[in-house]
Amino acid sequence: GGELNIDIGTAPMVNMRASKLERDFDYVEPLCKFRGMDMFVGDFPEKEIWKQPLLLKNGLRDTPTLIGNMMLPQGNLVSYLQMPEWFDDWDNIPEETADDPPDMKAFKRFFAGDLEYQRKRAKIVPMVVKAPYVVKMMSPTPSELTIHTPRHPVSINKVNKVVDPLTGETTAAAVMELGVDLYTSAAIGRIINIVLPHLGSITIDLAVVIHPPWGAEGAEAEEPSACVGVWRVDQVDFVSCAQLLEKPIEVVEEEIKDIMKSFVMESEE
């Protein structure tokens, strides 16, 4: 339950200025294969969606996966991209070589970079295919947007693969969760409240890209680019979306401890 009606497409990338993009071509091949997308509704969004038993039970960690977790006031909009075949684990990311294609170089540097590096280079390209006028009015300019801003901060969580010590077999593949906080900012919340009633009539193509920071100069401006993944969100039925199952007790215990600590810190200030 909760799966969206997704058609995997190729988003036009003429504005991406990727190093592998030639002037006579409008399309670029993504590095990651789209696995699927879910929307979960709830009173508060989940910050580490990769821990959810529902997703683990349904094969989330069967293969190395990049998770895009859009945390909304009403729940989570989650996309799953299968990592390239050359990626296995965070402890042994392949070294960059001179023979690597530009997009592979960009992805390897992104994997190895710190949070600041990643935040500056992770971009999203939304292409509205079909939407009511009120939604089209909010179509962003420029079309390539930095995912991280002070209003919607990005967090990145890298999780190593799990190996059975007796057999040496991988029992859970590595994942990277890129979380976007879209519930803290009041301004973002107002935009979401405008869009939400129209979800059932919106079709939008999304592409995630790695690109040099806006305003970059010198060597930084010459960094390679990459198209990470593309997919289509097609007329979401928000009413019938699934709710996440109850968490394991040990996870809930840790969350309660963190919440109680925050109360103590506030009372001491």
PyMOL commands that set and color helices and strands:
alter all, ss='L'
color gray80, all
select helices_A, chain A and resi 49-51+53-57+60-62+90-92+102-112+115-121+133-136+186-201+220-222+238-240+249-268
alter helices_A, ss='H'
color red, helices_A
select strands_A, chain A and resi 33-41+65-72+75-82+122-130+145-146+154-159+162-163+170-172+175-181+203-210+226-234
alter strands_A, ss='S'
color yellow, strands_A
deselect
rebuild
show_as cartoon
